[in-house]
Amino acid sequence: MRAWAGGLGAALSGGRGAQPCVRLVGVRCDAARTAGASGRFTSSSGQSRPPVSRAAAADACPPRAVHGAAEDASVDASEVRKFNESAAHWWSTNGPASALHRMNPVRVAFIRAAASGHFQLARENALRGLRVLDVGCGGGLVSEPLARLGANVLGIDAAEVGVKVARQHAQQDSLLASNEGSAEFRSCTAEALVAEAQAGKLELFEIVSALEIIEHVADVQAFLRSLASLVKPGGLLILSTINRTAQSYLVAILGAEYITRMVPQGTHSFSRFIQPPELAAAVEKAGLSTEQVAGAVFNPVTHTFALSQDTSVNYFLVASKPESATEQEQDV
């Protein structure tokens, strides 16, 4: 359910914003295009991290009725319908998701570098064997490259049509088939996975990512609580979204939706954009600690994205879960 204009907002910007990053992660975007080689990530205890079960992950989550409205409080049905309608265009590099395709190298490389720094692993091996949950995976634009780099990825999305597109595309990915990573997809909500984890049916994840989705959920704090509950103690939550500034309104709404019409009108609501300090406070309320905030800007000459101190439109936030987190703390 990731928004097309999450990348489009930055694609139309290029200025230096007023909000500095907390700490930038060094990223080489060319690394994100590289297929992952063989190898397994081993924990400090010497145990290999188990992959996501292909059979289990291919199934949908239990029916929504089992979990009820309270558990799925973050889901906005109108947003789900919106992304179901446009799901067929996810992998079209010249379609409405074209800017996200351009943004993808920096997103994947950012996640890889964050994992490298946090888990103290060589960058080329940083994702191998890690369990990664990609929430709001859409057509799998981020899930597939992470799997090529050796991660065992479970992508979930409430928009069922996009999940079908992601699953079909991954089955045709020869690079993915040739390494030890895996990419599985489920039409599911984060809240449903929390219920599975609490029932002992799902192992938690070293990395949970939610990119260009938080501005589309109905209840941000409830959504973050669910994400935090799915992060393994000592693991990472990686978010990206759009800031709420005059520049983001001009770029992501006025520019992208009404002037260039690169995305359908009504894709975004300015009131749902969230500023970095607000997001950091909400993340910490969910029991995590903010580690990094960094902006992403588009170069109109090279048509590429890069990390920047400019967080005025698009930005990343990385938060960690304490090693000592208990089950009670996970249900903040």
C-alpha positions as CSV (number, residue, x, y, z in Angstrom):
1,M,0.0,0.0,0.0
2,R,3.0,2.2,-0.5
3,A,2.2,5.6,-2.1
4,W,3.3,6.4,-5.6
5,A,4.1,10.0,-4.6
6,G,6.3,9.1,-1.7
7,G,9.1,9.2,-4.2
8,L,7.4,11.7,-6.5
9,G,7.5,14.3,-3.7
10,A,11.3,14.2,-3.6
11,A,11.5,13.9,-7.3
12,L,10.1,17.4,-7.7
13,S,12.3,18.9,-5.0
14,G,15.9,19.9,-4.8
15,G,16.3,22.6,-2.2
16,R,18.0,22.4,1.1
17,G,15.6,22.0,4.0
18,A,15.6,23.5,7.4
19,Q,15.5,20.3,9.4
20,P,18.9,18.6,9.9
21,C,19.4,14.9,10.2
22,V,20.3,13.3,13.4
23,R,22.9,11.0,11.9
24,L,23.4,10.0,8.3
25,V,24.1,6.5,7.2
26,G,26.7,6.3,4.4
27,V,25.1,4.7,1.4
28,R,26.4,3.6,-2.0
29,C,23.3,3.2,-4.2
30,D,25.0,1.0,-6.8
31,A,25.3,-1.7,-4.1
32,A,21.5,-1.9,-4.0
33,R,21.4,-3.1,-7.6
34,T,23.7,-6.1,-6.8
35,A,22.2,-9.5,-6.3
36,G,23.0,-11.1,-2.9
37,A,25.6,-13.9,-2.9
38,S,25.4,-17.0,-0.8
39,G,25.9,-17.0,2.9
40,R,24.1,-17.0,6.3
41,F,23.9,-14.6,9.1
42,T,25.0,-16.1,12.4
43,S,24.0,-14.7,15.7
44,S,26.5,-14.1,18.5
45,S,25.4,-17.4,20.0
46,G,26.5,-19.2,16.8
47,Q,23.0,-20.1,15.7
48,S,22.0,-19.5,12.1
49,R,19.0,-17.2,11.5
50,P,16.1,-19.4,10.1
51,P,14.5,-18.3,6.8
52,V,10.9,-17.4,6.4
53,S,8.9,-20.5,5.7
54,R,7.9,-20.6,2.1
55,A,4.8,-22.7,2.6
56,A,3.5,-20.7,5.6
57,A,4.3,-17.3,4.1
58,A,2.5,-18.0,0.9
59,D,-0.8,-18.3,2.7
60,A,-2.9,-15.3,3.6
61,C,-3.3,-14.3,7.2
62,P,-6.4,-15.5,9.0
63,P,-9.6,-13.8,8.0
64,R,-10.0,-10.2,9.1
65,A,-13.1,-11.2,11.2
66,V,-10.9,-13.3,13.5
67,H,-8.9,-10.2,14.4
68,G,-11.7,-7.7,14.6
69,A,-11.8,-3.9,14.2
70,A,-9.6,-3.1,17.2
71,E,-6.7,-5.1,16.0
72,D,-6.9,-3.6,12.5
73,A,-7.4,-0.1,13.7
74,S,-4.6,1.3,11.6
75,V,-6.1,0.1,8.3
76,D,-7.9,2.7,6.2
77,A,-10.3,0.9,3.8
78,S,-10.4,3.8,1.4
79,E,-6.6,3.7,1.0
80,V,-6.7,-0.1,0.5
81,R,-9.2,0.4,-2.4
82,K,-7.1,3.1,-3.9
83,F,-4.0,1.0,-4.1
84,N,-5.9,-2.1,-5.3
85,E,-7.1,-0.1,-8.3
86,S,-3.6,0.9,-9.3
87,A,-1.7,-2.3,-8.4
88,A,-1.2,-3.5,-12.0
89,H,1.3,-0.6,-12.6
90,W,3.8,-1.4,-9.8
91,W,6.5,-2.8,-12.0
92,S,6.1,-0.3,-14.9
93,T,9.2,1.9,-14.8
94,N,7.4,4.5,-16.9
95,G,4.1,4.3,-15.1
96,P,2.8,6.0,-12.0
97,A,5.4,4.3,-9.8
98,S,8.4,5.5,-12.0
99,A,9.7,7.8,-9.3
100,L,9.7,5.0,-6.7
101,H,11.7,2.9,-9.1
102,R,14.2,5.7,-9.2
103,M,14.2,6.0,-5.5
104,N,14.5,2.3,-4.9
105,P,18.3,2.1,-5.0
106,V,18.8,4.6,-2.2
107,R,16.0,3.0,-0.1
108,V,17.5,-0.5,-0.4
109,A,21.1,0.8,0.1
110,F,19.9,2.7,3.2
111,I,18.4,-0.4,4.7
112,R,21.5,-2.4,4.0
113,A,23.8,0.3,5.5
114,A,21.6,0.6,8.6
115,A,21.8,-3.1,9.1
116,S,25.5,-3.1,8.6
117,G,26.0,-0.4,11.2
118,H,23.6,-1.7,13.7
119,F,24.5,-5.4,13.6
120,Q,28.2,-4.6,13.1
121,L,28.5,-6.6,9.9
122,A,30.3,-6.0,6.6
123,R,28.1,-4.2,4.3
124,E,28.2,-6.8,1.6
125,N,27.0,-9.4,4.1
126,A,24.7,-7.2,6.2
127,L,21.4,-8.7,5.1
128,R,22.3,-12.3,4.6
129,G,20.1,-14.6,6.6
130,L,18.2,-11.7,8.3
131,R,14.5,-12.0,8.7
132,V,13.0,-8.8,7.2
133,L,9.3,-7.8,7.3
134,D,8.3,-5.3,4.6
135,V,5.0,-3.8,5.7
136,G,3.0,-2.1,3.0
137,C,5.1,-4.0,0.4
138,G,2.9,-3.0,-2.5
139,G,4.2,-4.8,-5.6
140,G,7.4,-5.9,-3.9
141,L,9.7,-3.1,-5.2
142,V,11.8,-3.2,-2.0
143,S,11.2,-6.8,-0.9
144,E,12.8,-8.3,-4.0
145,P,16.1,-6.4,-3.9
146,L,16.5,-7.1,-0.2
147,A,16.0,-10.8,-0.9
148,R,18.5,-10.6,-3.7
149,L,21.0,-9.4,-1.1
150,G,20.4,-12.5,1.0
151,A,17.5,-11.4,3.3
152,N,14.6,-13.7,4.0
153,V,11.8,-11.2,3.4
154,L,8.1,-11.4,4.2
155,G,6.2,-8.7,2.4
156,I,2.7,-7.9,3.6
157,D,0.0,-5.5,2.4
158,A,-3.7,-5.0,3.0
159,A,-4.1,-4.4,-0.7
160,E,-4.6,-7.9,-2.0
161,V,-4.1,-7.1,-5.7
162,G,-0.7,-5.6,-5.2
163,V,0.4,-8.7,-3.2
164,K,-0.6,-10.9,-6.2
165,V,1.5,-8.7,-8.4
166,A,4.5,-9.0,-6.0
167,R,4.2,-12.8,-5.8
168,Q,4.0,-13.2,-9.6
169,H,7.0,-10.9,-10.2
170,A,9.2,-12.6,-7.6
171,Q,8.5,-16.0,-9.2
172,Q,10.1,-14.7,-12.4
173,D,13.1,-13.2,-10.7
174,S,16.1,-15.3,-11.8
175,L,18.5,-13.5,-9.5
176,L,16.3,-14.2,-6.5
177,A,16.1,-17.9,-7.4
178,S,19.9,-18.2,-7.6
179,N,20.8,-17.0,-4.0
180,E,19.9,-17.9,-0.4
181,G,17.5,-15.1,0.1
182,S,13.7,-15.5,-0.2
183,A,10.8,-13.2,-0.8
184,E,7.3,-14.3,0.2
185,F,4.1,-12.2,0.2
186,R,0.9,-12.2,2.1
187,S,-2.3,-10.2,1.9
188,C,-2.3,-9.3,5.6
189,T,-2.1,-6.5,8.2
190,A,0.6,-5.9,10.7
191,E,-2.0,-6.3,13.5
192,A,-2.8,-9.8,12.2
193,L,0.9,-10.8,12.4
194,V,1.1,-9.5,16.0
195,A,-1.7,-11.9,16.9
196,E,0.2,-14.7,15.3
197,A,3.4,-13.8,17.1
198,Q,1.6,-13.6,20.4
199,A,0.2,-17.1,19.8
200,G,3.7,-18.4,19.2
201,K,3.0,-19.0,15.5
202,L,5.4,-16.4,14.1
203,E,9.0,-15.6,14.8
204,L,9.9,-11.9,15.2
205,F,12.0,-10.0,12.7
206,E,15.5,-8.5,12.9
207,I,14.3,-5.7,10.6
208,V,10.8,-4.3,10.0
209,S,10.4,-1.7,7.3
210,A,7.4,0.4,6.5
211,L,8.3,2.7,3.6
212,E,5.9,5.4,2.2
213,I,2.9,3.9,4.1
214,I,2.6,5.7,7.5
215,E,1.0,8.7,5.8
216,H,-1.8,6.4,4.7
217,V,-2.8,4.6,7.9
218,A,-5.8,5.5,10.0
219,D,-4.1,5.4,13.4
220,V,-0.3,6.1,13.4
221,Q,0.3,5.3,17.0
222,A,-1.6,2.0,16.8
223,F,0.3,1.1,13.6
224,L,3.7,1.9,15.2
225,R,2.8,-0.2,18.3
226,S,2.1,-3.2,15.9
227,L,5.4,-2.6,14.1
228,A,7.4,-2.4,17.3
229,S,5.8,-5.6,18.5
230,L,7.1,-7.4,15.4
231,V,10.7,-6.2,15.8
232,K,12.9,-8.7,17.6
233,P,14.7,-7.4,20.7
234,G,17.9,-5.8,19.4
235,G,16.4,-5.3,16.0
236,L,15.5,-2.3,13.8
237,L,12.4,-0.5,12.6
238,I,13.0,1.5,9.4
239,L,10.5,4.1,8.2
240,S,10.3,6.5,5.3
241,T,7.6,9.1,4.7
242,I,6.8,12.7,3.8
243,N,7.4,15.7,6.0
244,R,4.6,18.2,6.7
245,T,6.0,21.4,5.4
246,A,5.1,24.1,2.9
247,Q,7.7,22.6,0.5
248,S,6.1,19.1,0.8
249,Y,2.7,20.5,0.0
250,L,4.0,22.3,-3.0
251,V,5.9,19.3,-4.2
252,A,4.0,16.2,-3.2
253,I,0.4,17.5,-3.6
254,L,0.2,20.6,-5.7
255,G,3.1,19.6,-8.0
256,A,2.7,15.9,-8.3
257,E,-1.1,15.6,-8.2
258,Y,-2.4,18.8,-9.8
259,I,0.3,20.3,-12.0
260,T,2.3,17.4,-13.4
261,R,-0.5,14.9,-12.6
262,M,2.1,12.2,-12.1
263,V,-0.1,10.7,-9.4
264,P,-3.9,10.7,-9.1
265,Q,-5.5,13.6,-7.3
266,G,-6.3,12.8,-3.7
267,T,-3.4,10.3,-3.3
268,H,-2.1,12.3,-0.3
269,S,-3.7,14.3,2.5
270,F,-1.4,17.0,3.8
271,S,-2.8,16.6,7.3
272,R,-1.5,13.1,7.4
273,F,2.1,14.1,6.7
274,I,4.2,13.8,9.8
275,Q,7.2,15.8,10.9
276,P,10.4,14.0,12.0
277,P,10.1,15.1,15.7
278,E,6.5,13.9,15.8
279,L,7.4,10.6,14.3
280,A,10.3,10.1,16.6
281,A,8.1,10.9,19.6
282,A,5.5,8.3,18.4
283,V,8.2,5.7,17.8
284,E,9.6,6.2,21.3
285,K,6.1,6.0,22.8
286,A,5.9,2.5,21.1
287,G,9.0,1.5,23.0
288,L,11.8,2.0,20.5
289,S,14.8,4.5,20.4
290,T,15.4,6.7,17.4
291,E,18.9,6.2,16.0
292,Q,18.9,8.0,12.7
293,V,16.9,10.5,10.6
294,A,18.0,11.3,7.1
295,G,16.5,13.1,4.1
296,A,16.3,11.9,0.5
297,V,16.4,14.4,-2.4
298,F,16.2,14.0,-6.2
299,N,18.8,15.3,-8.7
300,P,16.9,16.5,-11.7
301,V,20.0,16.4,-13.9
302,T,21.0,12.7,-13.2
303,H,17.4,11.6,-12.3
304,T,18.8,9.9,-9.2
305,F,18.1,10.1,-5.5
306,A,20.7,10.6,-2.7
307,L,20.7,11.0,1.0
308,S,20.8,14.5,2.3
309,Q,20.4,16.6,5.4
310,D,17.3,18.0,3.7
311,T,14.3,16.4,5.3
312,S,11.8,19.0,4.1
313,V,10.0,16.5,1.8
314,N,11.1,12.9,2.0
315,Y,12.9,11.3,4.9
316,F,14.0,8.1,6.6
317,L,13.8,7.3,10.3
318,V,15.6,4.3,11.9
319,A,14.7,3.1,15.4
320,S,16.0,0.2,17.5
321,K,14.4,-2.1,20.0
322,P,16.3,-2.7,23.3
323,E,17.9,-6.1,23.6
324,S,16.2,-6.4,27.0
325,A,12.7,-5.8,25.7
326,T,10.1,-8.0,27.3
327,E,6.8,-9.3,26.0
328,Q,5.0,-6.7,28.2
329,E,7.2,-3.9,26.9
330,Q,6.4,-5.0,23.3
331,D,2.6,-4.4,24.0
332,V,3.1,-0.7,24.9
